[in-house]
Amino acid sequence: MNNNLICCGWCEKDDLYRNYHDYEWGKPVYDDKIIFEFLVLESFQAGLSWHTILTKRENFRKALDDFDFQKIAKYDDKKVEELMNNSGIIRNRMKILATINNAQKFIEVQKEFGSFSKYIWSFVGGKPIINQPKTLEEVPATTEISDILSKDLKKKGFKFLGSTVMYAHMQATGMVCDHLVDCYQKNSMNNFS
């Protein structure tokens, strides 16, 4: 990490945020396991700050079997109670139950499309949308694509994946690049367009 480089202002809180910005945010992800991890983290973030989720990310990883959707899809009531008693994660029963449900639906989408990646990336034509925001205020919370994606996921039975959550997911997994135009990461992202 080079502190002399100009980057998106939202990541200046601490090294955790800066590392996330520098090494993950906006980089295209096509691996189903990582896509599922971000779906889980983004769904737990609803109503909270992303920084809160990042600080608990490793706890989530341990508690949720390294985000193994095959295992999570089979979680029972005993596992739900174990998670509800885990102070290292967000203890929200509805979000925990949604995670189990979403793991099951994730597997169904994989069977239908060959991979979840193939399904979700189809909403952006298989390649990242590179936006050119000059300020954080120009970065939207939702877009027409995130609205359509969220509605489609809801129709497929997914929960806690509204349009705002899905736009954040699209940003996190590089389906859309919202690095500010003067951010040093913007140049590296332009290679993906």
C-alpha positions in Angstrom: 0.0 0.0 0.0 1.4 3.4 -1.0 -0.1 6.2 1.1 1.1 8.8 -1.4 -1.3 7.5 -4.1 -4.7 9.2 -4.6 -7.5 6.9 -4.0 -11.3 7.0 -3.3 -11.9 9.0 -0.2 -14.2 6.5 1.5 -11.3 4.1 2.1 -9.2 6.4 4.2 -10.6 5.3 7.6 -7.9 2.7 8.3 -5.6 0.0 6.8 -8.4 -2.6 6.7 -10.5 -0.3 4.5 -7.6 0.8 2.4 -6.4 -2.8 1.8 -9.9 -3.8 0.8 -10.1 -0.8 -1.6 -6.6 -1.5 -3.1 -6.8 -5.3 -3.5 -10.4 -6.3 -3.8 -13.1 -3.6 -4.4 -13.9 -3.3 -8.0 -11.7 -6.2 -9.2 -13.8 -8.6 -11.4 -14.6 -11.9 -9.6 -15.8 -14.9 -11.5 -15.3 -17.6 -8.9 -18.6 -18.8 -7.5 -17.2 -19.3 -4.0 -16.0 -15.7 -3.7 -19.2 -14.4 -5.3 -21.1 -16.3 -2.6 -18.9 -14.8 0.1 -19.7 -11.3 -1.1 -23.4 -12.1 -1.3 -23.4 -13.2 2.3 -21.3 -10.3 3.5 -23.4 -7.7 1.6 -26.6 -9.2 2.9 -25.4 -9.0 6.5 -24.3 -5.4 5.8 -27.9 -4.2 5.2 -28.4 -1.4 7.7 -24.8 -1.4 8.9 -21.5 0.0 7.7 -19.3 -2.0 5.4 -16.4 -1.3 7.8 -18.3 -3.2 10.5 -18.6 -6.2 8.2 -15.0 -6.1 7.2 -13.9 -6.1 10.8 -16.0 -9.3 11.3 -15.2 -10.9 8.0 -12.7 -13.5 9.4 -15.2 -14.4 12.2 -17.9 -14.9 9.5 -15.4 -17.1 7.6 -14.8 -19.3 10.6 -18.5 -19.4 11.6 -19.8 -20.2 8.1 -17.4 -22.9 7.1 -15.2 -20.7 4.9 -18.4 -19.6 3.1 -18.9 -23.1 1.7 -22.4 -22.8 0.2 -22.8 -26.6 0.0 -22.4 -26.9 3.8 -24.4 -23.7 4.6 -27.3 -25.0 2.5 -27.6 -27.9 5.0 -27.4 -25.9 8.2 -30.1 -27.0 10.7 -31.7 -25.4 13.8 -28.8 -26.4 16.0 -26.4 -24.6 13.7 -28.6 -21.5 13.6 -28.6 -21.3 17.4 -24.8 -21.8 17.4 -24.5 -18.8 15.0 -27.0 -16.7 17.1 -24.6 -17.3 20.1 -21.5 -16.3 18.2 -20.6 -12.8 19.3 -18.0 -12.5 16.5 -20.6 -12.2 13.8 -23.8 -10.2 13.2 -26.4 -12.1 15.3 -29.5 -11.4 13.2 -31.7 -14.5 12.9 -33.4 -13.3 9.8 -30.1 -12.7 8.0 -28.7 -16.1 9.2 -31.8 -17.9 7.9 -31.6 -15.9 4.7 -28.0 -17.0 4.3 -29.0 -20.7 4.5 -31.9 -20.1 2.1 -29.6 -18.2 -0.3 -27.0 -21.0 -0.3 -29.8 -23.4 -1.3 -31.0 -21.0 -4.1 -27.4 -20.4 -5.1 -26.9 -24.1 -5.8 -30.2 -24.1 -7.8 -28.9 -21.2 -10.0 -25.6 -23.1 -10.5 -27.5 -26.1 -11.8 -29.6 -24.0 -14.1 -26.8 -21.9 -15.6 -23.7 -24.0 -15.1 -22.3 -21.5 -12.6 -23.6 -18.6 -10.6 -20.9 -16.5 -12.1 -22.4 -17.1 -15.6 -25.8 -16.1 -14.4 -24.9 -12.9 -12.5 -22.4 -11.6 -15.0 -25.0 -11.9 -17.8 -26.7 -8.8 -16.3 -23.7 -6.7 -17.4 -23.0 -8.5 -20.7 -20.1 -10.5 -19.1 -17.7 -7.6 -18.6 -17.4 -4.7 -16.1 -19.2 -1.5 -16.5 -16.6 1.3 -16.0 -18.2 4.4 -14.7 -16.4 7.8 -14.5 -17.4 9.4 -11.2 -15.5 12.5 -10.2 -16.9 12.6 -6.6 -18.4 10.1 -4.2 -21.7 12.0 -4.6 -21.8 10.9 -8.2 -21.7 7.2 -7.3 -25.3 5.8 -7.2 -26.7 3.6 -4.5 -28.8 1.6 -7.1 -29.1 1.5 -10.8 -31.5 0.0 -13.3 -29.4 -3.1 -13.6 -29.2 -3.6 -9.8 -33.0 -3.2 -9.7 -33.5 -5.8 -12.4 -30.9 -8.2 -10.8 -32.5 -7.8 -7.4 -36.0 -8.5 -8.7 -34.7 -11.6 -10.6 -33.0 -12.9 -7.5 -36.2 -12.3 -5.4 -38.2 -14.2 -8.0 -35.7 -17.1 -7.6 -36.3 -17.1 -3.9 -33.3 -15.2 -2.6 -33.7 -13.0 0.5 -32.0 -9.8 1.8 -30.6 -8.9 -1.6 -32.4 -5.7 -2.5 -31.2 -3.3 -5.2 -28.9 -1.3 -2.8 -27.3 -4.5 -1.6 -26.9 -5.8 -5.1 -25.4 -2.6 -6.4 -22.8 -2.8 -3.5 -22.2 -6.4 -4.5 -21.7 -5.4 -8.2 -19.1 -2.8 -7.0 -17.4 -5.3 -4.7 -17.1 -8.0 -7.3 -16.1 -5.7 -10.2 -19.3 -6.0 -12.2 -19.2 -2.2 -12.1 -16.2 0.0 -11.4 -16.9 3.1 -9.4 -13.4 4.1 -8.5 -13.2 7.8 -8.8 -11.5 9.2 -12.0 -8.5 10.5 -10.0 -8.1 7.2 -8.0 -4.9 5.4 -8.9 -7.0 2.1 -9.2 -9.0 3.6 -12.1 -6.2 3.0 -14.6 -5.9 -0.6 -13.6 -9.6 -1.1 -13.9 -9.7 0.4 -17.4 -7.9 -2.7 -18.6 -11.0 -4.8 -17.8 -13.3 -2.8 -20.1 
